[in-house]
Amino acid sequence: MSVPVVKFNKLDRPEFFRVLHGRVNKYFQDKDLSKHANSSMVVKTVFMLCLYAIPLVLMITGVVTTFWFMMLMWFIMGFGMSGIGLSVMHDANHGSYSSNVYVNRGLGYVLNLIGGYHINWKIQHNVLHHSFTNVHGFDEDIEKGVMRFSPDQERKPIFRYQVYYAPILYGLLTIFWLVAKDFIQLFRYNKKELLEGQNQTFREALTYIIINKTWYIAITLILPILVLDLPWWQVLLGFLMMQFISGLILALIFQPAHVLEETNFFKPDENGSVENNWAIHQMHTTANFANDSVVFSWFIGGLNHQIEHHLFPNICHVHYKELSHIVKATAEEYEVPYYQHKTFFGALKSHFTLLNKLGTGKYDLELAKAS
């Protein structure tokens, strides 16, 4: 069984993306720029890898010996872990880091160094999320059984409290990814024949996952427990803190890009069709935030420019800020929405407000009144 394809409306203002695509190409031609990484991106890559690796090395080589310094190392590693995910492997697994497929493949594989599995990520993110953003039954980013992210999901009594328990679940994101998510996804993707598109068999993928997670746990958890002259539970506490910090950062960056009061959610009709063409659909389901924040944008891999990323995932994020001016102007010209929040906190407020409305049923009442 393979996943059916959503039919986008090709007649819905196709000139919007055609013109936008031409203008973006012209920008790179006029500036004589590559669409891939530049020297600043390389420096960032080294920085993020060091932010994660150096604290670990300091612990397992015995340089760090006390509890509070060890906790500081895990704290730093939490930011390094999320930084690698947001700023390095994300571009690489989209194929936008380099024109060299082997560079993209190598840097994309670093996801496995932080406990994930790059093939599953490509299927969930590149294939399902980017192709069918906020489409019920297709976009796995909004299909969470313990939370209601879309009005098309069934509302359960527990969801009434989701605005309160969401931050806790967000913090558990990477630890769940490490111990269960990849295995659950693997069985589901194999059943849907999605592994074939990544040139993977079920047995190969399962073997890779088991091996990767085994040595990841051995190096980042078991080895520090054996080397550090501290109780095992203190080391485990630091490890879990790292996971919680990373999970919380990742969730709070990605969720306010699509699950907001402003963005729209879609459910295909009986023919599997939605009302907009693909590019305009992305504009209805995606939002930017904190576009003027240089340092913040640098750390999170330009993913506050989520609109530009969804329209041009094959372009490295170091170019998104400049492209945003082109995209916004073209959207205004063709009367296409361009959602954005001036600050990150504004986007978070909108996200958690929507979570509350979806959980309590207020959103459903607003939809009913609007119709």
ChimeraX attribute file (.defattr): number of C-alpha atoms within 10 A of each C-alpha:
attribute: neighborCount
match mode: 1-to-1
recipient: residues
	/A:1	9
	/A:2	10
	/A:3	13
	/A:4	9
	/A:5	12
	/A:6	18
	/A:7	17
	/A:8	19
	/A:9	16
	/A:10	12
	/A:11	10
	/A:12	15
	/A:13	15
	/A:14	15
	/A:15	11
	/A:16	18
	/A:17	19
	/A:18	11
	/A:19	13
	/A:20	19
	/A:21	16
	/A:22	10
	/A:23	16
	/A:24	18
	/A:25	12
	/A:26	12
	/A:27	15
	/A:28	14
	/A:29	12
	/A:30	9
	/A:31	8
	/A:32	9
	/A:33	12
	/A:34	14
	/A:35	20
	/A:36	20
	/A:37	20
	/A:38	15
	/A:39	8
	/A:40	10
	/A:41	19
	/A:42	12
	/A:43	10
	/A:44	18
	/A:45	18
	/A:46	12
	/A:47	15
	/A:48	22
	/A:49	17
	/A:50	16
	/A:51	20
	/A:52	23
	/A:53	17
	/A:54	14
	/A:55	21
	/A:56	21
	/A:57	16
	/A:58	14
	/A:59	22
	/A:60	18
	/A:61	12
	/A:62	13
	/A:63	13
	/A:64	20
	/A:65	16
	/A:66	13
	/A:67	16
	/A:68	12
	/A:69	14
	/A:70	24
	/A:71	19
	/A:72	15
	/A:73	24
	/A:74	25
	/A:75	22
	/A:76	20
	/A:77	28
	/A:78	25
	/A:79	22
	/A:80	25
	/A:81	27
	/A:82	26
	/A:83	27
	/A:84	29
	/A:85	22
	/A:86	22
	/A:87	25
	/A:88	27
	/A:89	25
	/A:90	29
	/A:91	26
	/A:92	26
	/A:93	25
	/A:94	19
	/A:95	23
	/A:96	21
	/A:97	30
	/A:98	22
	/A:99	14
	/A:100	11
	/A:101	13
	/A:102	12
	/A:103	14
	/A:104	21
	/A:105	18
	/A:106	13
	/A:107	20
	/A:108	26
	/A:109	18
	/A:110	21
	/A:111	22
	/A:112	19
	/A:113	18
	/A:114	22
	/A:115	23
	/A:116	24
	/A:117	27
	/A:118	20
	/A:119	23
	/A:120	21
	/A:121	17
	/A:122	17
	/A:123	20
	/A:124	20
	/A:125	20
	/A:126	17
	/A:127	15
	/A:128	21
	/A:129	19
	/A:130	19
	/A:131	19
	/A:132	24
	/A:133	25
	/A:134	29
	/A:135	25
	/A:136	20
	/A:137	16
	/A:138	22
	/A:139	18
	/A:140	17
	/A:141	20
	/A:142	22
	/A:143	17
	/A:144	11
	/A:145	11
	/A:146	13
	/A:147	23
	/A:148	24
	/A:149	26
	/A:150	24
	/A:151	19
	/A:152	15
	/A:153	16
	/A:154	10
	/A:155	17
	/A:156	14
	/A:157	10
	/A:158	12
	/A:159	24
	/A:160	18
	/A:161	14
	/A:162	23
	/A:163	19
	/A:164	13
	/A:165	12
	/A:166	18
	/A:167	16
	/A:168	13
	/A:169	18
	/A:170	20
	/A:171	23
	/A:172	20
	/A:173	20
	/A:174	27
	/A:175	19
	/A:176	15
	/A:177	17
	/A:178	20
	/A:179	13
	/A:180	11
	/A:181	16
	/A:182	24
	/A:183	18
	/A:184	11
	/A:185	16
	/A:186	21
	/A:187	14
	/A:188	13
	/A:189	20
	/A:190	18
	/A:191	14
	/A:192	14
	/A:193	16
	/A:194	21
	/A:195	20
	/A:196	12
	/A:197	10
	/A:198	12
	/A:199	10
	/A:200	14
	/A:201	15
	/A:202	16
	/A:203	10
	/A:204	10
	/A:205	20
	/A:206	17
	/A:207	11
	/A:208	15
	/A:209	22
	/A:210	14
	/A:211	11
	/A:212	18
	/A:213	20
	/A:214	12
	/A:215	15
	/A:216	18
	/A:217	16
	/A:218	13
	/A:219	15
	/A:220	21
	/A:221	18
	/A:222	15
	/A:223	13
	/A:224	23
	/A:225	20
	/A:226	13
	/A:227	13
	/A:228	21
	/A:229	14
	/A:230	15
	/A:231	11
	/A:232	14
	/A:233	10
	/A:234	16
	/A:235	23
	/A:236	16
	/A:237	13
	/A:238	22
	/A:239	23
	/A:240	20
	/A:241	19
	/A:242	26
	/A:243	26
	/A:244	23
	/A:245	23
	/A:246	27
	/A:247	26
	/A:248	21
	/A:249	20
	/A:250	22
	/A:251	19
	/A:252	17
	/A:253	18
	/A:254	16
	/A:255	18
	/A:256	27
	/A:257	25
	/A:258	26
	/A:259	27
	/A:260	24
	/A:261	17
	/A:262	18
	/A:263	21
	/A:264	19
	/A:265	19
	/A:266	20
	/A:267	18
	/A:268	16
	/A:269	11
	/A:270	7
	/A:271	8
	/A:272	12
	/A:273	15
	/A:274	18
	/A:275	17
	/A:276	19
	/A:277	18
	/A:278	22
	/A:279	22
	/A:280	22
	/A:281	25
	/A:282	26
	/A:283	22
	/A:284	22
	/A:285	25
	/A:286	28
	/A:287	26
	/A:288	25
	/A:289	25
	/A:290	18
	/A:291	21
	/A:292	12
	/A:293	13
	/A:294	11
	/A:295	9
	/A:296	15
	/A:297	21
	/A:298	19
	/A:299	18
	/A:300	21
	/A:301	24
	/A:302	24
	/A:303	25
	/A:304	31
	/A:305	24
	/A:306	27
	/A:307	28
	/A:308	28
	/A:309	23
	/A:310	22
	/A:311	20
	/A:312	17
	/A:313	18
	/A:314	19
	/A:315	22
	/A:316	26
	/A:317	31
	/A:318	21
	/A:319	20
	/A:320	24
	/A:321	17
	/A:322	12
	/A:323	19
	/A:324	19
	/A:325	12
	/A:326	17
	/A:327	21
	/A:328	17
	/A:329	14
	/A:330	18
	/A:331	18
	/A:332	11
	/A:333	10
	/A:334	13
	/A:335	10
	/A:336	18
	/A:337	19
	/A:338	21
	/A:339	18
	/A:340	22
	/A:341	19
	/A:342	13
	/A:343	16
	/A:344	20
	/A:345	13
	/A:346	14
	/A:347	28
	/A:348	20
	/A:349	15
	/A:350	18
	/A:351	24
	/A:352	21
	/A:353	17
	/A:354	22
	/A:355	27
	/A:356	20
	/A:357	22
	/A:358	26
	/A:359	25
	/A:360	20
	/A:361	17
	/A:362	13
	/A:363	19
	/A:364	16
	/A:365	13
	/A:366	11
	/A:367	10
	/A:368	9
	/A:369	8
	/A:370	7
	/A:371	6
